Amino acid sequence: MDELDRSILNILRRDSRTPYTEIADEVGTSEGTVRNRVERMMENDVIERFTISTHTGNVKAMLEISVAVDVDTKGISERMAEWEEVDFVWMVSGEQDVVLVVDAADTRGVNDLITKARDQEEVVSTKTRLILDEQLG
């Protein structure tokens, strides 16, 4: 990955629907080059998926989860990623092992997810942070 790839990614992070022609103008190259670079980054799993960010009025939160030492965090992360309200699952270092970013209809929905996480036998503890505001870079 070079500086051109990073520039393309930065634009796509802000708006994944930005036309390749617009990206090309901004980074000073051709539309074909942008298209080829994006396709290559997709093939190499640099770009995993294109997604959207929403402002639904829902309650967003981060559920920080600690699991037992002998637990495969990848396995539990993959299971939790399938939960409907979960937007992102991160395996992290530090006190917690897994962080879920969730988008629930209300605080009851967040609480239900906390309970669901705590019901997993691998989970030792949880910590929750409500997301008050977010700014896209």
A tleap script that builds the chain and sets N, CA, C and O, in Angstrom:
source leaprc.protein.ff14SB
mol = sequence {
  NMET ASP GLU LEU ASP ARG SER ILE LEU ASN
  ILE LEU ARG ARG ASP SER ARG THR PRO TYR
  THR GLU ILE ALA ASP GLU VAL GLY THR SER
  GLU GLY THR VAL ARG ASN ARG VAL GLU ARG
  MET MET GLU ASN ASP VAL ILE GLU ARG PHE
  THR ILE SER THR HIE THR GLY ASN VAL LYS
  ALA MET LEU GLU ILE SER VAL ALA VAL ASP
  VAL ASP THR LYS GLY ILE SER GLU ARG MET
  ALA GLU TRP GLU GLU VAL ASP PHE VAL TRP
  MET VAL SER GLY GLU GLN ASP VAL VAL LEU
  VAL VAL ASP ALA ALA ASP THR ARG GLY VAL
  ASN ASP LEU ILE THR LYS ALA ARG ASP GLN
  GLU GLU VAL VAL SER THR LYS THR ARG LEU
  ILE LEU ASP GLU GLN LEU CGLY
}
set mol.1.N position { 0.837 -1.172 0.000 }
set mol.1.CA position { 0.000 0.000 0.000 }
set mol.1.C position { 0.883 1.237 0.000 }
set mol.1.O position { 1.825 1.344 0.785 }
set mol.2.N position { 0.570 2.158 -0.879 }
set mol.2.CA position { 1.365 3.373 -0.953 }
set mol.2.C position { 0.507 4.592 -0.600 }
set mol.2.O position { -0.644 4.455 -0.185 }
set mol.3.N position { 1.076 5.770 -0.769 }
set mol.3.CA position { 0.393 7.005 -0.402 }
set mol.3.C position { -0.899 7.216 -1.208 }
set mol.3.O position { -1.883 7.725 -0.672 }
set mol.4.N position { -0.901 6.828 -2.486 }
set mol.4.CA position { -2.111 6.963 -3.307 }
set mol.4.C position { -3.236 6.079 -2.755 }
set mol.4.O position { -4.382 6.517 -2.659 }
set mol.5.N position { -2.905 4.839 -2.394 }
set mol.5.CA position { -3.914 3.954 -1.790 }
set mol.5.C position { -4.469 4.579 -0.510 }
set mol.5.O position { -5.679 4.567 -0.286 }
set mol.6.N position { -3.594 5.121 0.323 }
set mol.6.CA position { -4.047 5.736 1.582 }
set mol.6.C position { -4.964 6.925 1.313 }
set mol.6.O position { -5.962 7.112 2.010 }
set mol.7.N position { -4.630 7.727 0.308 }
set mol.7.CA position { -5.474 8.875 -0.039 }
set mol.7.C position { -6.850 8.417 -0.509 }
set mol.7.O position { -7.865 8.994 -0.119 }
set mol.8.N position { -6.887 7.399 -1.330 }
set mol.8.CA position { -8.159 6.844 -1.807 }
set mol.8.C position { -8.976 6.315 -0.633 }
set mol.8.O position { -10.177 6.570 -0.545 }
set mol.9.N position { -8.331 5.585 0.263 }
set mol.9.CA position { -9.029 5.041 1.431 }
set mol.9.C position { -9.593 6.149 2.314 }
set mol.9.O position { -10.710 6.029 2.818 }
set mol.10.N position { -8.842 7.216 2.504 }
set mol.10.CA position { -9.326 8.317 3.343 }
set mol.10.C position { -10.600 8.929 2.774 }
set mol.10.O position { -11.514 9.279 3.520 }
set mol.11.N position { -10.658 9.056 1.465 }
set mol.11.CA position { -11.870 9.588 0.834 }
set mol.11.C position { -13.026 8.605 0.995 }
set mol.11.O position { -14.143 9.010 1.321 }
set mol.12.N position { -12.769 7.330 0.770 }
set mol.12.CA position { -13.827 6.317 0.896 }
set mol.12.C position { -14.304 6.170 2.336 }
set mol.12.O position { -15.468 5.839 2.563 }
set mol.13.N position { -13.434 6.406 3.311 }
set mol.13.CA position { -13.856 6.347 4.718 }
set mol.13.C position { -14.894 7.422 5.023 }
set mol.13.O position { -15.841 7.183 5.772 }
set mol.14.N position { -14.714 8.599 4.445 }
set mol.14.CA position { -15.669 9.690 4.669 }
set mol.14.C position { -16.991 9.422 3.965 }
set mol.14.O position { -18.057 9.716 4.505 }
set mol.15.N position { -16.923 8.860 2.753 }
set mol.15.CA position { -18.140 8.565 1.990 }
set mol.15.C position { -17.817 7.455 1.000 }
set mol.15.O position { -17.182 7.701 -0.026 }
set mol.16.N position { -18.246 6.249 1.301 }
set mol.16.CA position { -17.909 5.100 0.465 }
set mol.16.C position { -18.619 5.129 -0.886 }
set mol.16.O position { -18.342 4.292 -1.746 }
set mol.17.N position { -19.526 6.076 -1.082 }
set mol.17.CA position { -20.230 6.194 -2.366 }
set mol.17.C position { -19.618 7.269 -3.264 }
set mol.17.O position { -20.176 7.590 -4.313 }
set mol.18.N position { -18.487 7.819 -2.862 }
set mol.18.CA position { -17.838 8.839 -3.685 }
set mol.18.C position { -17.493 8.245 -5.045 }
set mol.18.O position { -16.835 7.206 -5.112 }
set mol.19.N position { -17.924 8.886 -6.128 }
set mol.19.CA position { -17.615 8.360 -7.469 }
set mol.19.C position { -16.102 8.317 -7.718 }
set mol.19.O position { -15.356 9.177 -7.250 }
set mol.20.N position { -15.677 7.306 -8.457 }
set mol.20.CA position { -14.254 7.173 -8.760 }
set mol.20.C position { -13.719 8.396 -9.496 }
set mol.20.O position { -12.562 8.771 -9.312 }
set mol.21.N position { -14.550 9.023 -10.329 }
set mol.21.CA position { -14.098 10.216 -11.052 }
set mol.21.C position { -13.787 11.359 -10.088 }
set mol.21.O position { -12.820 12.097 -10.280 }
set mol.22.N position { -14.611 11.500 -9.053 }
set mol.22.CA position { -14.391 12.536 -8.046 }
set mol.22.C position { -13.134 12.243 -7.236 }
set mol.22.O position { -12.351 13.147 -6.945 }
set mol.23.N position { -12.945 10.972 -6.874 }
set mol.23.CA position { -11.734 10.573 -6.138 }
set mol.23.C position { -10.513 10.861 -7.002 }
set mol.23.O position { -9.522 11.402 -6.512 }
set mol.24.N position { -10.573 10.507 -8.282 }
set mol.24.CA position { -9.455 10.723 -9.202 }
set mol.24.C position { -9.077 12.195 -9.264 }
set mol.24.O position { -7.895 12.536 -9.227 }
set mol.25.N position { -10.073 13.067 -9.359 }
set mol.25.CA position { -9.807 14.511 -9.389 }
set mol.25.C position { -9.120 14.968 -8.109 }
set mol.25.O position { -8.183 15.766 -8.144 }
set mol.26.N position { -9.600 14.451 -6.974 }
set mol.26.CA position { -9.060 14.890 -5.679 }
set mol.26.C position { -7.624 14.415 -5.458 }
set mol.26.O position { -6.818 15.135 -4.869 }
set mol.27.N position { -7.301 13.211 -5.925 }
set mol.27.CA position { -5.949 12.673 -5.683 }
set mol.27.C position { -5.012 12.876 -6.870 }
set mol.27.O position { -3.829 12.544 -6.790 }
set mol.28.N position { -5.538 13.422 -7.976 }
set mol.28.CA position { -4.689 13.743 -9.115 }
set mol.28.C position { -4.272 12.558 -9.971 }
set mol.28.O position { -3.114 12.452 -10.374 }
set mol.29.N position { -5.219 11.666 -10.248 }
set mol.29.CA position { -4.939 10.515 -11.119 }
set mol.29.C position { -6.171 10.235 -11.971 }
set mol.29.O position { -7.129 11.007 -11.941 }
set mol.30.N position { -6.158 9.161 -12.719 }
set mol.30.CA position { -7.293 8.837 -13.584 }
set mol.30.C position { -8.328 7.979 -12.857 }
set mol.30.O position { -8.041 7.336 -11.847 }
set mol.31.N position { -9.539 7.994 -13.409 }
set mol.31.CA position { -10.619 7.161 -12.856 }
set mol.31.C position { -10.242 5.683 -12.929 }
set mol.31.O position { -10.526 4.928 -11.999 }
set mol.32.N position { -9.606 5.265 -14.023 }
set mol.32.CA position { -9.197 3.870 -14.182 }
set mol.32.C position { -8.194 3.437 -13.119 }
set mol.32.O position { -8.252 2.313 -12.620 }
set mol.33.N position { -7.280 4.333 -12.779 }
set mol.33.CA position { -6.299 4.026 -11.736 }
set mol.33.C position { -6.999 3.842 -10.393 }
set mol.33.O position { -6.696 2.910 -9.648 }
set mol.34.N position { -7.934 4.738 -10.093 }
set mol.34.CA position { -8.681 4.621 -8.831 }
set mol.34.C position { -9.446 3.305 -8.812 }
set mol.34.O position { -9.406 2.580 -7.818 }
set mol.35.N position { -10.137 2.994 -9.893 }
set mol.35.CA position { -10.914 1.747 -9.973 }
set mol.35.C position { -10.003 0.535 -9.749 }
set mol.35.O position { -10.337 -0.359 -8.971 }
set mol.36.N position { -8.851 0.508 -10.432 }
set mol.36.CA position { -7.913 -0.613 -10.286 }
set mol.36.C position { -7.374 -0.709 -8.871 }
set mol.36.O position { -7.242 -1.805 -8.325 }
set mol.37.N position { -7.062 0.430 -8.277 }
set mol.37.CA position { -6.536 0.430 -6.904 }
set mol.37.C position { -7.581 -0.099 -5.920 }
set mol.37.O position { -7.265 -0.908 -5.048 }
set mol.38.N position { -8.829 0.361 -6.064 }
set mol.38.CA position { -9.896 -0.095 -5.165 }
set mol.38.C position { -10.128 -1.596 -5.335 }
set mol.38.O position { -10.257 -2.317 -4.346 }
set mol.39.N position { -10.181 -2.063 -6.561 }
set mol.39.CA position { -10.381 -3.499 -6.809 }
set mol.39.C position { -9.245 -4.313 -6.206 }
set mol.39.O position { -9.487 -5.361 -5.608 }
set mol.40.N position { -7.997 -3.842 -6.355 }
set mol.40.CA position { -6.864 -4.566 -5.790 }
set mol.40.C position { -6.945 -4.592 -4.255 }
set mol.40.O position { -6.674 -5.617 -3.630 }
set mol.41.N position { -7.324 -3.444 -3.656 }
set mol.41.CA position { -7.439 -3.412 -2.191 }
set mol.41.C position { -8.565 -4.329 -1.711 }
set mol.41.O position { -8.470 -4.897 -0.623 }
set mol.42.N position { -9.620 -4.481 -2.498 }
set mol.42.CA position { -10.696 -5.413 -2.142 }
set mol.42.C position { -10.201 -6.857 -2.251 }
set mol.42.O position { -10.470 -7.675 -1.370 }
set mol.43.N position { -9.483 -7.167 -3.321 }
set mol.43.CA position { -8.945 -8.526 -3.500 }
set mol.43.C position { -7.961 -8.897 -2.400 }
set mol.43.O position { -7.889 -10.057 -1.992 }
set mol.44.N position { -7.195 -7.909 -1.914 }
set mol.44.CA position { -6.185 -8.154 -0.872 }
set mol.44.C position { -6.752 -7.974 0.536 }
set mol.44.O position { -5.996 -7.982 1.508 }
set mol.45.N position { -8.078 -7.811 0.659 }
set mol.45.CA position { -8.763 -7.645 1.940 }
set mol.45.C position { -8.311 -6.423 2.721 }
set mol.45.O position { -8.484 -6.375 3.939 }
set mol.46.N position { -7.729 -5.427 2.040 }
set mol.46.CA position { -7.469 -4.144 2.683 }
set mol.46.C position { -8.811 -3.457 2.909 }
set mol.46.O position { -9.065 -2.902 3.978 }
set mol.47.N position { -9.670 -3.502 1.885 }
set mol.47.CA position { -11.054 -3.045 2.023 }
set mol.47.C position { -11.884 -4.291 2.259 }
set mol.47.O position { -12.014 -5.138 1.375 }
set mol.48.N position { -12.447 -4.400 3.454 }
set mol.48.CA position { -13.229 -5.583 3.802 }
set mol.48.C position { -14.662 -5.473 3.317 }
set mol.48.O position { -15.252 -6.454 2.863 }
set mol.49.N position { -15.226 -4.258 3.415 }
set mol.49.CA position { -16.603 -4.052 3.003 }
set mol.49.C position { -16.865 -2.559 2.909 }
set mol.49.O position { -16.142 -1.749 3.488 }
set mol.50.N position { -17.895 -2.214 2.180 }
set mol.50.CA position { -18.373 -0.843 2.131 }
set mol.50.C position { -19.589 -0.788 3.032 }
set mol.50.O position { -20.440 -1.676 2.979 }
set mol.51.N position { -19.681 0.234 3.850 }
set mol.51.CA position { -20.758 0.298 4.825 }
set mol.51.C position { -21.277 1.723 4.924 }
set mol.51.O position { -20.752 2.629 4.277 }
set mol.52.N position { -22.293 1.915 5.724 }
set mol.52.CA position { -22.839 3.243 5.937 }
set mol.52.C position { -22.829 3.568 7.415 }
set mol.52.O position { -22.786 2.679 8.266 }
set mol.53.N position { -22.869 4.838 7.700 }
set mol.53.CA position { -23.036 5.314 9.060 }
set mol.53.C position { -24.395 5.983 9.111 }
set mol.53.O position { -24.750 6.746 8.213 }
set mol.54.N position { -25.149 5.705 10.147 }
set mol.54.CA position { -26.510 6.222 10.215 }
set mol.54.C position { -26.712 7.107 11.436 }
set mol.54.O position { -26.003 6.990 12.436 }
set mol.55.N position { -27.670 7.970 11.333 }
set mol.55.CA position { -28.116 8.774 12.470 }
set mol.55.C position { -29.605 8.500 12.616 }
set mol.55.O position { -30.445 9.298 12.201 }
set mol.56.N position { -29.913 7.360 13.213 }
set mol.56.CA position { -31.292 6.876 13.279 }
set mol.56.C position { -32.061 7.416 14.468 }
set mol.56.O position { -33.278 7.251 14.550 }
set mol.57.N position { -31.362 8.057 15.388 }
set mol.57.CA position { -32.011 8.442 16.634 }
set mol.57.C position { -31.960 7.315 17.643 }
set mol.57.O position { -32.441 7.459 18.767 }
set mol.58.N position { -31.375 6.187 17.245 }
set mol.58.CA position { -31.233 5.060 18.146 }
set mol.58.C position { -30.152 5.346 19.190 }
set mol.58.O position { -29.443 6.349 19.116 }
set mol.59.N position { -30.048 4.453 20.147 }
set mol.59.CA position { -29.013 4.533 21.160 }
set mol.59.C position { -27.824 3.713 20.690 }
set mol.59.O position { -27.941 2.519 20.418 }
set mol.60.N position { -26.674 4.377 20.599 }
set mol.60.CA position { -25.451 3.675 20.223 }
set mol.60.C position { -24.595 3.517 21.464 }
set mol.60.O position { -24.558 4.391 22.330 }
set mol.61.N position { -23.909 2.389 21.536 }
set mol.61.CA position { -23.091 2.116 22.709 }
set mol.61.C position { -21.912 1.231 22.336 }
set mol.61.O position { -21.908 0.561 21.304 }
set mol.62.N position { -20.918 1.250 23.206 }
set mol.62.CA position { -19.792 0.324 23.108 }
set mol.62.C position { -19.900 -0.629 24.293 }
set mol.62.O position { -19.929 -0.201 25.447 }
set mol.63.N position { -19.959 -1.910 23.997 }
set mol.63.CA position { -19.945 -2.924 25.046 }
set mol.63.C position { -18.545 -3.506 25.075 }
set mol.63.O position { -18.114 -4.159 24.125 }
set mol.64.N position { -17.845 -3.268 26.162 }
set mol.64.CA position { -16.491 -3.778 26.328 }
set mol.64.C position { -16.583 -5.079 27.113 }
set mol.64.O position { -17.147 -5.119 28.206 }
set mol.65.N position { -16.024 -6.138 26.546 }
set mol.65.CA position { -16.233 -7.478 27.086 }
set mol.65.C position { -14.906 -8.137 27.417 }
set mol.65.O position { -13.985 -8.149 26.600 }
set mol.66.N position { -14.815 -8.685 28.620 }
set mol.66.CA position { -13.654 -9.486 29.016 }
set mol.66.C position { -14.067 -10.945 28.983 }
set mol.66.O position { -15.152 -11.308 29.437 }
set mol.67.N position { -13.189 -11.778 28.441 }
set mol.67.CA position { -13.471 -13.208 28.379 }
set mol.67.C position { -12.407 -13.964 29.172 }
set mol.67.O position { -11.360 -13.413 29.510 }
set mol.68.N position { -12.686 -15.209 29.456 }
set mol.68.CA position { -11.739 -16.052 30.195 }
set mol.68.C position { -10.448 -16.195 29.386 }
set mol.68.O position { -10.455 -16.110 28.158 }
set mol.69.N position { -9.360 -16.410 30.088 }
set mol.69.CA position { -8.029 -16.469 29.481 }
set mol.69.C position { -7.929 -17.552 28.412 }
set mol.69.O position { -7.233 -17.361 27.415 }
set mol.70.N position { -8.598 -18.664 28.592 }
set mol.70.CA position { -8.480 -19.788 27.660 }
set mol.70.C position { -9.481 -19.729 26.492 }
set mol.70.O position { -9.650 -20.718 25.779 }
set mol.71.N position { -10.140 -18.587 26.295 }
set mol.71.CA position { -11.183 -18.458 25.280 }
set mol.71.C position { -10.601 -17.974 23.959 }
set mol.71.O position { -9.723 -17.112 23.926 }
set mol.72.N position { -11.104 -18.541 22.880 }
set mol.72.CA position { -10.763 -18.107 21.533 }
set mol.72.C position { -11.589 -16.852 21.234 }
set mol.72.O position { -12.777 -16.947 20.923 }
set mol.73.N position { -10.955 -15.670 21.329 }
set mol.73.CA position { -11.704 -14.426 21.149 }
set mol.73.C position { -12.244 -14.289 19.729 }
set mol.73.O position { -13.265 -13.636 19.515 }
set mol.74.N position { -11.572 -14.893 18.770 }
set mol.74.CA position { -12.064 -14.826 17.382 }
set mol.74.C position { -13.407 -15.537 17.265 }
set mol.74.O position { -14.320 -15.043 16.603 }
set mol.75.N position { -13.526 -16.683 17.901 }
set mol.75.CA position { -14.768 -17.445 17.839 }
set mol.75.C position { -15.938 -16.700 18.455 }
set mol.75.O position { -17.006 -16.615 17.849 }
set mol.76.N position { -15.752 -16.161 19.648 }
set mol.76.CA position { -16.860 -15.446 20.308 }
set mol.76.C position { -17.149 -14.140 19.571 }
set mol.76.O position { -18.302 -13.711 19.511 }
set mol.77.N position { -16.117 -13.502 19.008 }
set mol.77.CA position { -16.318 -12.272 18.240 }
set mol.77.C position { -17.166 -12.544 17.004 }
set mol.77.O position { -18.066 -11.766 16.687 }
set mol.78.N position { -16.890 -13.626 16.314 }
set mol.78.CA position { -17.668 -13.979 15.121 }
set mol.78.C position { -19.128 -14.250 15.470 }
set mol.78.O position { -20.029 -13.863 14.727 }
set mol.79.N position { -19.359 -14.914 16.598 }
set mol.79.CA position { -20.750 -15.171 17.026 }
set mol.79.C position { -21.477 -13.873 17.329 }
set mol.79.O position { -22.613 -13.672 16.900 }
set mol.80.N position { -20.809 -12.985 18.079 }
set mol.80.CA position { -21.444 -11.729 18.472 }
set mol.80.C position { -21.677 -10.814 17.275 }
set mol.80.O position { -22.618 -10.021 17.274 }
set mol.81.N position { -20.831 -10.919 16.265 }
set mol.81.CA position { -20.991 -10.093 15.057 }
set mol.81.C position { -22.304 -10.412 14.345 }
set mol.81.O position { -22.802 -9.590 13.576 }
set mol.82.N position { -22.861 -11.576 14.585 }
set mol.82.CA position { -24.118 -11.976 13.953 }
set mol.82.C position { -25.344 -11.397 14.661 }
set mol.82.O position { -26.450 -11.471 14.126 }
set mol.83.N position { -25.166 -10.822 15.852 }
set mol.83.CA position { -26.298 -10.239 16.566 }
set mol.83.C position { -26.796 -9.025 15.791 }
set mol.83.O position { -26.005 -8.213 15.312 }
set mol.84.N position { -28.088 -8.915 15.678 }
set mol.84.CA position { -28.710 -7.924 14.795 }
set mol.84.C position { -28.271 -6.483 15.061 }
set mol.84.O position { -28.015 -5.745 14.109 }
set mol.85.N position { -28.179 -6.071 16.296 }
set mol.85.CA position { -27.895 -4.670 16.617 }
set mol.85.C position { -26.403 -4.330 16.591 }
set mol.85.O position { -26.033 -3.175 16.798 }
set mol.86.N position { -25.555 -5.307 16.344 }
set mol.86.CA position { -24.107 -5.095 16.385 }
set mol.86.C position { -23.618 -4.559 15.041 }
set mol.86.O position { -23.802 -5.188 13.998 }
set mol.87.N position { -22.986 -3.376 15.090 }
set mol.87.CA position { -22.416 -2.771 13.883 }
set mol.87.C position { -20.981 -3.221 13.654 }
set mol.87.O position { -20.599 -3.536 12.527 }
set mol.88.N position { -20.184 -3.254 14.719 }
set mol.88.CA position { -18.774 -3.614 14.619 }
set mol.88.C position { -18.378 -4.474 15.794 }
set mol.88.O position { -18.930 -4.344 16.886 }
set mol.89.N position { -17.419 -5.355 15.569 }
set mol.89.CA position { -16.811 -6.138 16.645 }
set mol.89.C position { -15.303 -5.981 16.499 }
set mol.89.O position { -14.731 -6.274 15.449 }
set mol.90.N position { -14.679 -5.518 17.562 }
set mol.90.CA position { -13.231 -5.345 17.568 }
set mol.90.C position { -12.618 -6.259 18.614 }
set mol.90.O position { -13.096 -6.312 19.747 }
set mol.91.N position { -11.576 -6.972 18.251 }
set mol.91.CA position { -10.759 -7.682 19.240 }
set mol.91.C position { -9.658 -6.711 19.621 }
set mol.91.O position { -8.935 -6.220 18.754 }
set mol.92.N position { -9.521 -6.428 20.911 }
set mol.92.CA position { -8.639 -5.354 21.369 }
set mol.92.C position { -7.680 -5.857 22.449 }
set mol.92.O position { -7.865 -6.925 23.032 }
set mol.93.N position { -6.656 -5.051 22.690 }
set mol.93.CA position { -5.743 -5.342 23.798 }
set mol.93.C position { -6.162 -4.487 24.986 }
set mol.93.O position { -6.904 -3.517 24.832 }
set mol.94.N position { -5.691 -4.848 26.157 }
set mol.94.CA position { -6.017 -4.093 27.360 }
set mol.94.C position { -6.865 -4.914 28.305 }
set mol.94.O position { -6.863 -6.144 28.258 }
set mol.95.N position { -7.594 -4.213 29.168 }
set mol.95.CA position { -8.421 -4.906 30.166 }
set mol.95.C position { -9.524 -5.732 29.526 }
set mol.95.O position { -9.818 -6.838 29.980 }
set mol.96.N position { -10.131 -5.204 28.481 }
set mol.96.CA position { -11.179 -5.937 27.786 }
set mol.96.C position { -10.584 -6.636 26.568 }
set mol.96.O position { -9.511 -6.273 26.086 }
set mol.97.N position { -11.300 -7.640 26.084 }
set mol.97.CA position { -10.821 -8.444 24.959 }
set mol.97.C position { -11.587 -8.177 23.670 }
set mol.97.O position { -11.035 -8.280 22.574 }
set mol.98.N position { -12.862 -7.833 23.812 }
set mol.98.CA position { -13.740 -7.629 22.664 }
set mol.98.C position { -14.556 -6.369 22.920 }
set mol.98.O position { -15.012 -6.132 24.039 }
set mol.99.N position { -14.738 -5.565 21.881 }
set mol.99.CA position { -15.600 -4.387 21.968 }
set mol.99.C position { -16.660 -4.510 20.882 }
set mol.99.O position { -16.349 -4.722 19.709 }
set mol.100.N position { -17.914 -4.374 21.293 }
set mol.100.CA position { -19.029 -4.346 20.350 }
set mol.100.C position { -19.498 -2.897 20.227 }
set mol.100.O position { -19.680 -2.215 21.235 }
set mol.101.N position { -19.691 -2.437 19.017 }
set mol.101.CA position { -20.348 -1.153 18.785 }
set mol.101.C position { -21.753 -1.502 18.334 }
set mol.101.O position { -21.947 -2.155 17.309 }
set mol.102.N position { -22.732 -1.059 19.114 }
set mol.102.CA position { -24.112 -1.474 18.863 }
set mol.102.C position { -25.012 -0.273 18.588 }
set mol.102.O position { -24.734 0.848 19.014 }
set mol.103.N position { -26.078 -0.534 17.876 }
set mol.103.CA position { -27.072 0.468 17.513 }
set mol.103.C position { -28.429 -0.142 17.852 }
set mol.103.O position { -28.970 -0.948 17.096 }
set mol.104.N position { -28.964 0.257 18.998 }
set mol.104.CA position { -30.219 -0.330 19.488 }
set mol.104.C position { -31.321 0.720 19.473 }
set mol.104.O position { -31.050 1.920 19.521 }
set mol.105.N position { -32.543 0.269 19.408 }
set mol.105.CA position { -33.688 1.175 19.325 }
set mol.105.C position { -33.808 2.069 20.558 }
set mol.105.O position { -34.244 3.215 20.459 }
set mol.106.N position { -33.419 1.542 21.715 }
set mol.106.CA position { -33.540 2.302 22.959 }
set mol.106.C position { -32.619 1.691 24.003 }
set mol.106.O position { -31.913 0.721 23.725 }
set mol.107.N position { -32.626 2.261 25.205 }
set mol.107.CA position { -31.739 1.751 26.261 }
set mol.107.C position { -32.115 0.332 26.674 }
set mol.107.O position { -31.251 -0.438 27.094 }
set mol.108.N position { -33.374 -0.016 26.559 }
set mol.108.CA position { -33.776 -1.397 26.852 }
set mol.108.C position { -33.074 -2.358 25.891 }
set mol.108.O position { -32.631 -3.433 26.297 }
set mol.109.N position { -32.973 -1.970 24.621 }
set mol.109.CA position { -32.275 -2.794 23.639 }
set mol.109.C position { -30.802 -2.954 23.971 }
set mol.109.O position { -30.238 -4.037 23.818 }
set mol.110.N position { -30.177 -1.868 24.428 }
set mol.110.CA position { -28.769 -1.955 24.855 }
set mol.110.C position { -28.658 -2.890 26.048 }
set mol.110.O position { -27.771 -3.743 26.094 }
set mol.111.N position { -29.554 -2.733 27.010 }
set mol.111.CA position { -29.527 -3.586 28.196 }
set mol.111.C position { -29.731 -5.052 27.834 }
set mol.111.O position { -29.095 -5.928 28.419 }
set mol.112.N position { -30.611 -5.325 26.876 }
set mol.112.CA position { -30.821 -6.708 26.423 }
set mol.112.C position { -29.539 -7.291 25.829 }
set mol.112.O position { -29.235 -8.467 26.033 }
set mol.113.N position { -28.784 -6.464 25.090 }
set mol.113.CA position { -27.510 -6.940 24.535 }
set mol.113.C position { -26.479 -7.197 25.626 }
set mol.113.O position { -25.709 -8.154 25.549 }
set mol.114.N position { -26.470 -6.339 26.641 }
set mol.114.CA position { -25.555 -6.554 27.772 }
set mol.114.C position { -25.880 -7.896 28.424 }
set mol.114.O position { -24.979 -8.685 28.710 }
set mol.115.N position { -27.160 -8.151 28.657 }
set mol.115.CA position { -27.582 -9.416 29.257 }
set mol.115.C position { -27.201 -10.585 28.363 }
set mol.115.O position { -26.710 -11.606 28.845 }
set mol.116.N position { -27.425 -10.441 27.071 }
set mol.116.CA position { -27.078 -11.500 26.115 }
set mol.116.C position { -25.577 -11.786 26.157 }
set mol.116.O position { -25.163 -12.945 26.125 }
set mol.117.N position { -24.767 -10.735 26.226 }
set mol.117.CA position { -23.312 -10.916 26.307 }
set mol.117.C position { -22.927 -11.614 27.607 }
set mol.117.O position { -22.101 -12.526 27.603 }
set mol.118.N position { -23.518 -11.191 28.708 }
set mol.118.CA position { -23.196 -11.782 30.014 }
set mol.118.C position { -23.654 -13.233 30.106 }
set mol.118.O position { -23.105 -14.007 30.890 }
set mol.119.N position { -24.646 -13.605 29.318 }
set mol.119.CA position { -25.128 -14.987 29.311 }
set mol.119.C position { -24.181 -15.939 28.586 }
set mol.119.O position { -24.325 -17.156 28.703 }
set mol.120.N position { -23.220 -15.405 27.842 }
set mol.120.CA position { -22.241 -16.255 27.154 }
set mol.120.C position { -21.284 -16.819 28.195 }
set mol.120.O position { -20.722 -16.069 28.994 }
set mol.121.N position { -21.097 -18.121 28.192 }
set mol.121.CA position { -20.280 -18.740 29.246 }
set mol.121.C position { -18.832 -18.261 29.242 }
set mol.121.O position { -18.168 -18.316 30.277 }
set mol.122.N position { -18.328 -17.792 28.098 }
set mol.122.CA position { -16.942 -17.342 28.003 }
set mol.122.C position { -16.726 -15.961 28.626 }
set mol.122.O position { -15.596 -15.599 28.955 }
set mol.123.N position { -17.810 -15.187 28.790 }
set mol.123.CA position { -17.707 -13.802 29.241 }
set mol.123.C position { -17.509 -13.734 30.748 }
set mol.123.O position { -18.255 -14.334 31.521 }
set mol.124.N position { -16.481 -12.986 31.144 }
set mol.124.CA position { -16.164 -12.803 32.560 }
set mol.124.C position { -16.786 -11.510 33.076 }
set mol.124.O position { -17.316 -11.475 34.186 }
set mol.125.N position { -16.721 -10.436 32.266 }
set mol.125.CA position { -17.292 -9.162 32.702 }
set mol.125.C position { -17.581 -8.284 31.490 }
set mol.125.O position { -17.080 -8.521 30.391 }
set mol.126.N position { -18.407 -7.258 31.723 }
set mol.126.CA position { -18.716 -6.293 30.674 }
set mol.126.C position { -18.617 -4.888 31.250 }
set mol.126.O position { -18.749 -4.675 32.455 }
set mol.127.N position { -18.382 -3.949 30.365 }
set mol.127.CA position { -18.393 -2.527 30.696 }
set mol.127.C position { -19.078 -1.847 29.518 }
set mol.127.O position { -18.797 -2.177 28.365 }
set mol.128.N position { -19.962 -0.915 29.792 }
set mol.128.CA position { -20.725 -0.289 28.714 }
set mol.128.C position { -20.511 1.220 28.713 }
set mol.128.O position { -20.472 1.863 29.762 }
set mol.129.N position { -20.374 1.764 27.511 }
set mol.129.CA position { -20.257 3.206 27.333 }
set mol.129.C position { -21.275 3.625 26.280 }
set mol.129.O position { -21.260 3.114 25.160 }
set mol.130.N position { -22.161 4.554 26.638 }
set mol.130.CA position { -23.081 5.101 25.655 }
set mol.130.C position { -22.324 6.082 24.778 }
set mol.130.O position { -21.506 6.856 25.274 }
set mol.131.N position { -22.589 6.057 23.485 }
set mol.131.CA position { -21.956 6.975 22.553 }
set mol.131.C position { -22.872 8.194 22.452 }
set mol.131.O position { -24.009 8.092 21.993 }
set mol.132.N position { -22.366 9.338 22.884 }
set mol.132.CA position { -23.172 10.552 22.933 }
set mol.132.C position { -23.193 11.288 21.605 }
set mol.132.O position { -24.203 11.895 21.249 }
set mol.133.N position { -22.086 11.242 20.864 }
set mol.133.CA position { -21.995 11.914 19.588 }
set mol.133.C position { -20.855 11.305 18.812 }
set mol.133.O position { -19.932 10.745 19.404 }
set mol.134.N position { -20.899 11.402 17.491 }
set mol.134.CA position { -19.788 10.906 16.692 }
set mol.134.C position { -19.537 11.848 15.542 }
set mol.134.O position { -20.465 12.421 14.970 }
set mol.135.N position { -18.280 12.000 15.212 }
set mol.135.CA position { -17.863 12.829 14.092 }
set mol.135.C position { -17.127 11.943 13.125 }
set mol.135.O position { -16.241 11.185 13.521 }
set mol.136.N position { -17.481 12.027 11.868 }
set mol.136.CA position { -16.790 11.251 10.851 }
set mol.136.C position { -15.580 12.037 10.388 }
set mol.136.O position { -15.658 13.242 10.147 }
set mol.137.N position { -14.435 11.324 10.265 }
set mol.137.CA position { -13.191 11.994 9.886 }
set mol.137.C position { -13.061 12.267 8.437 }
set mol.137.O position { -12.054 12.828 8.003 }
savepdb mol mol.pdb
quit
